Amino acid sequence: MPEIEYIHSVSKSDKRTVFVCQQCGRESLKWLGRCPDCQEWNSFVEVTAAVTARTPRSPSQMSPPQPLSQVAIASAPRIPLTISEFNRVLGGGLVPGSLVLISGEPGIGKSTLLLQASADMAEVKGTVAYVSGEETQHQIKLRAERLGIAGDRLFLLSETDLGIILEQVERLSPSLVVIDSIQTVYLPEMGNSPGSVAQVRECTQRLMHWSKLSAVPVFIAGHVTKDGTIAGPRILEHIVDVVLYFEGDPFSVYRLLRGVKNRFGSTNEVGVFEMKEQGLIEVENPSKAFISQRPGEAIGSVIVSTLEGSRPLLAEIQALTTYTSFGYPRRTANGVDFNRLLLVAAVLTQRLGLRLGNQDIMVNVAGGLKINEPAADLGIALAIASSFRDSIVDPGMVAIGEVGLSGELRAASQLERRIAEAARLGFSRCLIPKVGSETTRPPKGVELIPVGTVREAINEALTKAKKNKSNENH
């Protein structure tokens, strides 16, 4: 591995005070109440920035412009991991020289996932350097014993000085480097405290530079703020090649690894894990896991078929309506977008005449899953109507469709894949929008019920459920 030398130096006197936006990283010589770029209020923080003196390169060292037709593509084979769910989110494996950011709330399992991935990489490719600025080697060893990791070729380093880290890593010539976390490492010559905007940005750029020159993939762990965004400047997400969010309900055993940026593959892929005593275990059938605890005939419960990247998932949406005890009714959304809940409730009130103005409405997605796509609107509407009318929805039915402000149902993308996932788990009826249903071919044993409005969908789902129940009683 070639030794890397940095050609810029910093003196103690070459420092200046600037104001940096914590959201987008914009610098300003004076404090601003609102950032001109990201429009955030009170986001500028005073930092001491080091002025670096860079040695200009000679013309012979500069790469000349090249026509696009003459650019050669160097084939870089991916490095597959033994964790298939991790490979899915990465797009098939690690790319040499890539910088991957994994963020998540404290205690969600980032360090556990990185330690498992490091152990797998050490067995397949050889030496792996695991750098921790938050835990000692003894603490990491205790976690490794709990996970059943021997780690003969997994080297641990407890250090926060990035200069020392890169020096030690170059001596190892590893196949993978893990930095846990980016908020703990720092460059002493900058003069800022670890975790500051300037430190996080400069340390990430140094790691990116080292990763590209050495062709070694680097994992960095990042903290998140209370609103769920990555701590530090927003520009951190633009520097790295891949951004992964590790999320999940702290009281649930399921964890989701979600890709939101990937320069080497598709985005919005999701990997599903289950947190157990022996670590994170892959969930081979996520749809079955998320709906496994659903009772047969539950009021206010609807199954929806949603898409997470290229993977269809079935999820259970629950709703509860109750007469409000206060002057203003409450709306609570857990796992669905709050604005989508308000939209669906307004359509049910105005277009269908449901008197929800004096009702508290709680909507929840079972299992800790978060659904952001509009195709789950019909499931939310059916769950609310089921709870308000105290009537069950057909347990063998899956609802798919986006709700418009006029009460119409709009088409959902990749409808056949959603229906195929429902059929695979034994559902026999699918409530879908009428638009685009003519060209949809259902699997054998699945009945498609195309409807044009929310009113038709509620009448179909609730009325048929009552008829089926009465037939069973007779």
C-alpha positions as CSV (number, residue, x, y, z in Angstrom):
1,M,0.0,0.0,0.0
2,P,1.5,3.4,-1.0
3,E,2.4,5.7,1.9
4,I,0.3,8.8,1.8
5,E,1.8,12.3,2.5
6,Y,-0.3,15.4,3.0
7,I,1.3,18.4,1.4
8,H,-0.3,21.1,3.5
9,S,0.8,22.4,6.8
10,V,-0.8,24.6,9.5
11,S,0.8,27.0,11.9
12,K,-0.7,28.3,15.1
13,S,-1.0,31.8,13.8
14,D,-2.8,30.7,10.6
15,K,-6.3,30.6,12.1
16,R,-9.4,32.5,11.5
17,T,-12.8,32.7,13.1
18,V,-15.8,31.9,10.9
19,F,-19.4,31.0,11.4
20,V,-20.6,27.6,9.9
21,C,-24.1,26.4,9.4
22,Q,-24.7,23.1,11.2
23,Q,-27.2,21.9,8.6
24,C,-25.5,22.5,5.2
25,G,-22.0,23.6,6.1
26,R,-22.1,27.1,4.6
27,E,-19.4,29.4,6.0
28,S,-19.8,33.1,6.7
29,L,-17.5,35.7,8.1
30,K,-20.3,37.1,10.3
31,W,-23.2,35.5,12.2
32,L,-26.5,35.2,10.3
33,G,-29.8,34.5,11.8
34,R,-31.0,32.4,8.8
35,C,-28.8,30.4,6.4
36,P,-29.2,31.6,2.8
37,D,-28.6,28.1,1.5
38,C,-30.8,25.7,3.6
39,Q,-33.1,28.4,5.1
40,E,-32.6,27.1,8.6
41,W,-32.9,29.6,11.5
42,N,-30.2,30.0,14.2
43,S,-28.0,27.3,12.7
44,F,-24.7,29.2,12.5
45,V,-22.0,28.3,15.1
46,E,-18.7,30.1,15.6
47,V,-15.7,27.9,14.9
48,T,-12.0,28.5,14.6
49,A,-10.9,27.4,11.2
50,A,-7.3,26.6,10.3
51,V,-5.9,28.3,7.2
52,T,-4.0,25.6,5.3
53,A,-1.1,26.5,3.1
54,R,-1.2,24.1,0.1
55,T,1.8,23.6,-2.2
56,P,0.7,24.2,-5.8
57,R,1.1,21.2,-8.1
58,S,3.2,21.4,-11.2
59,P,1.4,21.1,-14.6
60,S,3.0,17.7,-15.1
61,Q,1.1,16.4,-11.9
62,M,-2.3,17.6,-13.1
63,S,-4.5,15.2,-15.0
64,P,-5.5,16.7,-18.4
65,P,-9.1,16.7,-19.6
66,Q,-10.2,13.6,-21.6
67,P,-13.0,13.0,-24.1
68,L,-15.8,10.9,-22.6
69,S,-15.4,8.3,-25.4
70,Q,-11.8,7.7,-24.5
71,V,-12.3,7.3,-20.7
72,A,-11.4,3.7,-19.7
73,I,-13.6,2.0,-17.1
74,A,-11.6,0.1,-14.6
75,S,-13.5,-2.9,-13.4
76,A,-13.5,-3.1,-9.6
77,P,-15.1,-6.3,-8.3
78,R,-17.3,-5.9,-5.3
79,I,-16.3,-7.6,-2.0
80,P,-19.3,-9.6,-0.9
81,L,-20.1,-10.0,2.8
82,T,-21.6,-13.1,4.4
83,I,-24.5,-11.0,5.7
84,S,-26.9,-11.1,2.8
85,E,-29.1,-8.3,4.1
86,F,-26.1,-6.1,4.3
87,N,-25.1,-6.9,0.8
88,R,-28.6,-6.1,-0.4
89,V,-28.5,-2.6,0.9
90,L,-24.9,-2.0,-0.3
91,G,-26.0,-3.1,-3.8
92,G,-24.2,-6.5,-3.9
93,G,-21.2,-5.9,-1.6
94,L,-18.4,-3.4,-0.8
95,V,-16.7,-1.4,-3.5
96,P,-12.9,-1.0,-2.9
97,G,-12.1,2.6,-2.0
98,S,-15.7,3.4,-0.9
99,L,-16.6,5.5,2.2
100,V,-19.8,4.2,3.8
101,L,-21.6,6.2,6.6
102,I,-23.8,4.2,9.0
103,S,-25.9,6.4,11.3
104,G,-28.5,5.7,13.9
105,E,-29.7,6.5,17.4
106,P,-27.5,5.5,20.4
107,G,-28.0,1.9,21.4
108,I,-29.7,0.9,18.2
109,G,-27.0,-1.6,17.3
110,K,-24.5,0.2,15.0
111,S,-21.4,-1.0,16.8
112,T,-22.8,-4.6,16.9
113,L,-23.5,-4.6,13.2
114,L,-20.0,-3.1,12.3
115,L,-18.3,-5.6,14.6
116,Q,-20.1,-8.5,12.9
117,A,-19.3,-7.2,9.4
118,S,-15.7,-6.6,10.4
119,A,-15.4,-10.2,11.7
120,D,-16.9,-11.6,8.5
121,M,-14.6,-9.4,6.4
122,A,-11.5,-10.6,8.4
123,E,-12.4,-14.3,7.7
124,V,-12.9,-13.7,3.9
125,K,-10.3,-11.0,2.9
126,G,-7.8,-10.9,5.8
127,T,-6.7,-8.0,8.1
128,V,-9.4,-5.6,9.3
129,A,-8.7,-2.5,11.4
130,Y,-11.5,-1.5,13.9
131,V,-10.9,1.9,15.4
132,S,-13.1,3.0,18.3
133,G,-13.0,6.4,19.9
134,E,-15.9,5.7,22.3
135,E,-14.9,2.2,23.8
136,T,-11.8,0.6,25.1
137,Q,-10.4,-2.6,23.7
138,H,-11.6,-4.4,26.7
139,Q,-15.2,-3.3,26.1
140,I,-15.1,-4.4,22.5
141,K,-13.7,-7.7,23.5
142,L,-16.6,-8.3,25.8
143,R,-19.1,-7.6,23.0
144,A,-17.1,-9.9,20.7
145,E,-17.3,-12.8,23.2
146,R,-21.1,-12.3,23.5
147,L,-21.3,-12.4,19.7
148,G,-19.1,-15.5,19.4
149,I,-16.3,-13.6,17.5
150,A,-12.7,-14.8,17.8
151,G,-11.2,-12.1,15.6
152,D,-7.7,-13.5,14.9
153,R,-7.2,-11.1,12.0
154,L,-9.4,-8.3,13.5
155,F,-7.2,-5.6,15.0
156,L,-8.5,-3.2,17.6
157,L,-7.4,0.4,18.1
158,S,-8.7,2.8,20.7
159,E,-7.6,6.2,19.4
160,T,-9.2,9.6,18.5
161,D,-6.2,11.4,16.8
162,L,-6.8,10.9,13.1
163,G,-3.2,11.4,12.3
164,I,-2.2,8.5,14.6
165,I,-5.1,6.4,13.3
166,L,-4.0,6.7,9.6
167,E,-0.4,6.0,10.6
168,Q,-1.3,2.8,12.4
169,V,-3.7,1.7,9.7
170,E,-1.2,2.1,6.9
171,R,1.2,-0.2,8.8
172,L,-1.5,-2.9,8.9
173,S,-2.4,-2.7,5.2
174,P,-6.0,-3.8,6.0
175,S,-8.8,-4.9,3.7
176,L,-11.4,-2.9,5.7
177,V,-11.3,0.0,8.1
178,V,-14.0,0.9,10.6
179,I,-14.2,4.2,12.4
180,D,-16.6,4.3,15.4
181,S,-17.5,7.1,15.4
182,I,-16.7,10.1,13.2
183,Q,-17.8,12.5,16.0
184,T,-15.0,11.3,18.3
185,V,-12.0,11.6,16.0
186,Y,-10.2,15.0,15.5
187,L,-7.2,16.7,14.0
188,P,-5.1,18.5,16.7
189,E,-3.8,21.2,14.3
190,M,-7.3,22.5,13.7
191,G,-7.8,23.6,17.3
192,N,-11.5,22.7,17.5
193,S,-13.0,20.2,19.8
194,P,-14.0,16.7,18.5
195,G,-17.5,16.6,17.0
196,S,-17.5,20.2,15.9
197,V,-18.6,21.1,12.4
198,A,-15.1,21.8,11.1
199,Q,-13.6,18.7,12.7
200,V,-16.3,16.3,11.4
201,R,-16.0,17.7,7.9
202,E,-12.2,17.8,7.7
203,C,-11.8,14.3,9.2
204,T,-14.3,12.8,6.7
205,Q,-12.5,14.4,3.8
206,R,-9.2,13.0,5.0
207,L,-10.7,9.6,5.3
208,M,-12.2,9.9,1.8
209,H,-8.8,10.9,0.4
210,W,-7.0,8.0,2.1
211,S,-9.7,5.5,1.1
212,K,-9.5,6.5,-2.6
213,L,-5.7,6.4,-2.8
214,S,-5.4,3.1,-0.9
215,A,-8.5,1.4,-2.5
216,V,-9.6,0.2,0.9
217,P,-13.3,0.5,1.9
218,V,-14.0,2.5,5.1
219,F,-17.0,2.3,7.4
220,I,-17.7,5.3,9.6
221,A,-20.4,5.4,12.3
222,G,-22.3,8.6,12.8
223,H,-24.5,9.9,15.6
224,V,-28.0,11.3,14.9
225,T,-29.7,14.3,16.5
226,K,-33.1,14.2,18.3
227,D,-35.0,14.9,15.0
228,G,-33.3,11.9,13.4
229,T,-30.8,13.6,11.1
230,I,-27.1,12.9,11.1
231,A,-25.2,15.1,13.6
232,G,-22.8,17.6,12.2
233,P,-22.9,19.5,8.9
234,R,-25.3,18.3,6.2
235,I,-22.3,18.3,3.8
236,L,-21.1,15.1,5.6
237,E,-23.7,13.1,3.6
238,H,-22.4,14.6,0.3
239,I,-18.8,13.7,1.0
240,V,-19.3,10.0,1.5
241,D,-20.2,7.4,-1.2
242,V,-22.9,5.5,0.7
243,V,-25.3,6.7,3.5
244,L,-27.1,4.0,5.5
245,Y,-29.6,4.6,8.3
246,F,-29.9,2.0,11.0
247,E,-33.3,2.4,12.6
248,G,-36.0,0.7,14.6
249,D,-38.2,0.9,17.6
250,P,-36.1,0.6,20.8
251,F,-38.7,-1.6,22.3
252,S,-38.9,-3.9,19.2
253,V,-36.5,-6.7,18.3
254,Y,-36.5,-5.7,14.6
255,R,-33.9,-3.4,13.1
256,L,-34.0,-1.9,9.6
257,L,-30.9,-0.9,7.6
258,R,-32.1,1.6,5.1
259,G,-30.0,2.9,2.2
260,V,-30.7,6.6,1.3
261,K,-27.6,7.3,-0.9
262,N,-25.5,4.9,-2.9
263,R,-23.1,5.9,-5.7
264,F,-22.6,2.3,-6.7
265,G,-26.1,0.9,-6.6
266,S,-29.8,1.6,-6.1
267,T,-31.1,3.6,-3.2
268,N,-33.9,3.1,-0.7
269,E,-33.0,-0.6,-0.2
270,V,-33.8,-2.1,3.2
271,G,-32.2,-4.9,5.1
272,V,-34.2,-6.4,8.1
273,F,-32.5,-7.8,11.2
274,E,-33.6,-9.2,14.5
275,M,-31.7,-8.2,17.6
276,K,-31.0,-11.3,19.8
277,E,-28.5,-12.2,22.5
278,Q,-26.0,-13.5,20.0
279,G,-26.2,-10.3,17.9
280,L,-28.1,-9.2,14.8
281,I,-29.7,-12.1,12.9
282,E,-31.0,-11.7,9.4
283,V,-34.8,-12.0,8.8
284,E,-35.3,-14.2,5.8
285,N,-39.0,-13.5,5.5
286,P,-39.7,-9.9,6.7
287,S,-43.3,-9.8,5.7
288,K,-44.2,-12.8,7.7
289,A,-42.3,-11.5,10.7
290,F,-44.1,-8.1,10.7
291,I,-47.6,-9.6,10.5
292,S,-47.0,-12.8,12.5
293,Q,-48.7,-11.5,15.7
294,R,-51.8,-10.1,14.0
295,P,-55.1,-11.5,15.5
296,G,-57.5,-13.1,13.1
297,E,-60.4,-10.7,13.4
298,A,-59.2,-7.4,14.8
299,I,-61.1,-4.1,14.6
300,G,-59.0,-1.3,13.1
301,S,-56.4,-3.6,11.6
302,V,-55.5,-3.7,7.9
303,I,-52.7,-5.3,5.9
304,V,-51.0,-3.2,3.3
305,S,-48.4,-4.1,0.7
306,T,-45.6,-1.6,0.6
307,L,-42.3,-1.3,-1.3
308,E,-38.9,-0.7,0.3
309,G,-36.6,-0.2,-2.6
310,S,-37.0,-3.3,-4.8
311,R,-38.5,-5.4,-2.0
312,P,-42.2,-5.7,-1.4
313,L,-43.2,-5.9,2.3
314,L,-46.5,-6.6,4.0
315,A,-47.2,-4.5,7.1
316,E,-50.1,-4.2,9.6
317,I,-51.6,-0.8,10.1
318,Q,-53.6,-0.3,13.2
319,A,-56.0,2.5,14.0
320,L,-58.0,3.5,17.1
321,T,-60.6,6.2,17.3
322,T,-62.1,7.4,20.6
323,Y,-64.2,10.3,21.8
324,T,-61.9,13.1,22.8
325,S,-61.9,14.3,26.4
326,F,-60.4,17.6,25.6
327,G,-61.4,20.6,23.5
328,Y,-59.2,19.6,20.5
329,P,-58.9,16.1,19.2
330,R,-55.5,14.6,19.0
331,R,-53.8,12.9,16.0
332,T,-51.0,10.5,16.7
333,A,-49.0,8.8,14.0
334,N,-46.4,6.1,14.7
335,G,-44.7,4.6,11.7
336,V,-46.6,6.7,9.1
337,D,-46.2,10.3,8.0
338,F,-48.2,12.6,10.2
339,N,-49.3,14.8,7.2
340,R,-50.6,11.7,5.4
341,L,-52.7,10.9,8.4
342,L,-54.2,14.4,8.5
343,L,-54.9,14.1,4.7
344,V,-56.7,10.8,5.0
345,A,-58.7,11.9,8.1
346,A,-59.8,15.1,6.3
347,V,-61.0,13.0,3.2
348,L,-62.9,10.6,5.4
349,T,-64.6,13.6,7.2
350,Q,-65.4,15.7,4.1
351,R,-66.0,13.1,1.4
352,L,-67.5,10.2,3.4
353,G,-69.3,12.1,6.2
354,L,-67.5,10.3,9.0
355,R,-67.7,12.5,12.1
356,L,-64.1,12.5,13.1
357,G,-64.0,16.1,14.4
358,N,-64.5,15.0,18.0
359,Q,-62.4,11.8,17.8
360,D,-58.9,11.2,18.9
361,I,-57.2,9.2,16.1
362,M,-54.1,7.0,16.7
363,V,-52.4,5.2,13.8
364,N,-49.6,2.7,14.4
365,V,-47.5,0.4,12.2
366,A,-46.9,-2.9,14.0
367,G,-43.3,-4.1,14.4
368,G,-41.6,-0.8,14.3
369,L,-41.7,-0.4,10.5
370,K,-41.9,3.1,9.0
371,I,-44.0,3.5,5.9
372,N,-43.5,6.7,3.9
373,E,-45.0,5.9,0.5
374,P,-48.6,7.1,-0.4
375,A,-49.7,3.6,-1.5
376,A,-50.5,2.9,2.2
377,D,-53.2,5.6,2.3
378,L,-56.0,3.2,1.6
379,G,-54.8,1.0,4.5
380,I,-54.9,4.0,6.8
381,A,-58.4,5.0,5.7
382,L,-59.8,1.4,6.1
383,A,-58.2,1.1,9.6
384,I,-59.7,4.4,10.7
385,A,-63.1,3.6,9.3
386,S,-63.0,0.1,10.8
387,S,-62.3,1.4,14.3
388,F,-64.9,4.3,14.0
389,R,-67.6,1.9,12.8
390,D,-66.5,-0.9,15.2
391,S,-66.4,-3.3,12.3
392,I,-63.6,-5.7,11.2
393,V,-61.9,-5.7,7.8
394,D,-61.7,-9.0,5.9
395,P,-58.6,-10.7,7.5
396,G,-57.7,-12.2,4.1
397,M,-57.6,-8.9,2.3
398,V,-54.6,-6.6,1.4
399,A,-55.2,-2.9,0.6
400,I,-53.1,-1.0,-1.9
401,G,-53.7,2.6,-3.1
402,E,-53.1,6.3,-2.8
403,V,-55.9,8.5,-1.6
404,G,-56.5,11.8,-3.4
405,L,-58.2,14.9,-1.9
406,S,-61.4,14.2,-3.9
407,G,-61.7,10.8,-2.4
408,E,-60.4,9.0,-5.5
409,L,-57.9,6.2,-5.5
410,R,-54.7,6.6,-7.5
411,A,-52.6,3.9,-9.0
412,A,-49.6,2.4,-7.1
413,S,-46.3,1.5,-8.8
414,Q,-45.2,-2.1,-9.3
415,L,-48.6,-3.4,-8.4
416,E,-48.0,-7.0,-9.6
417,R,-45.0,-7.4,-7.3
418,R,-47.0,-6.2,-4.3
419,I,-49.9,-8.6,-5.1
420,A,-47.4,-11.5,-5.6
421,E,-46.0,-10.9,-2.1
422,A,-49.5,-11.0,-0.7
423,A,-50.3,-14.2,-2.5
424,R,-47.1,-15.8,-1.2
425,L,-48.2,-15.3,2.3
426,G,-51.7,-16.7,1.7
427,F,-53.9,-13.6,1.2
428,S,-56.7,-14.3,-1.3
429,R,-58.2,-10.8,-1.9
430,C,-56.5,-7.5,-2.9
431,L,-58.2,-4.2,-2.9
432,I,-56.6,-2.1,-5.6
433,P,-57.3,1.2,-7.5
434,K,-59.4,0.8,-10.6
435,V,-56.9,2.8,-12.6
436,G,-54.4,0.4,-14.1
437,S,-56.2,-2.7,-12.9
438,E,-57.1,-3.8,-16.4
439,T,-53.5,-4.8,-17.3
440,T,-52.7,-6.4,-13.9
441,R,-52.5,-10.2,-13.9
442,P,-53.0,-11.7,-10.4
443,P,-51.5,-15.0,-9.3
444,K,-53.6,-18.1,-9.1
445,G,-56.0,-18.0,-6.2
446,V,-56.0,-14.2,-5.7
447,E,-59.1,-12.1,-6.3
448,L,-58.6,-8.5,-7.4
449,I,-61.2,-6.0,-6.3
450,P,-60.7,-2.8,-8.3
451,V,-62.4,0.3,-6.7
452,G,-62.4,3.9,-7.8
453,T,-63.0,5.8,-4.6
454,V,-62.4,5.5,-0.9
455,R,-66.2,5.1,-0.3
456,E,-66.3,2.1,-2.6
457,A,-63.3,0.6,-0.9
458,I,-64.8,1.0,2.6
459,N,-68.1,-0.4,1.6
460,E,-66.4,-3.4,-0.1
461,A,-64.0,-4.2,2.8
462,L,-66.4,-3.7,5.8
463,T,-69.6,-5.0,4.2
464,K,-68.0,-8.2,2.8
465,A,-66.4,-8.8,6.2
466,K,-69.8,-8.6,7.9
467,K,-71.4,-10.9,5.4
468,N,-68.7,-13.5,5.8
469,K,-68.9,-13.4,9.5
470,S,-72.7,-13.8,9.4
471,N,-72.4,-16.8,7.1
472,E,-70.0,-18.5,9.4
473,N,-72.4,-18.0,12.3
474,H,-75.2,-19.7,10.4
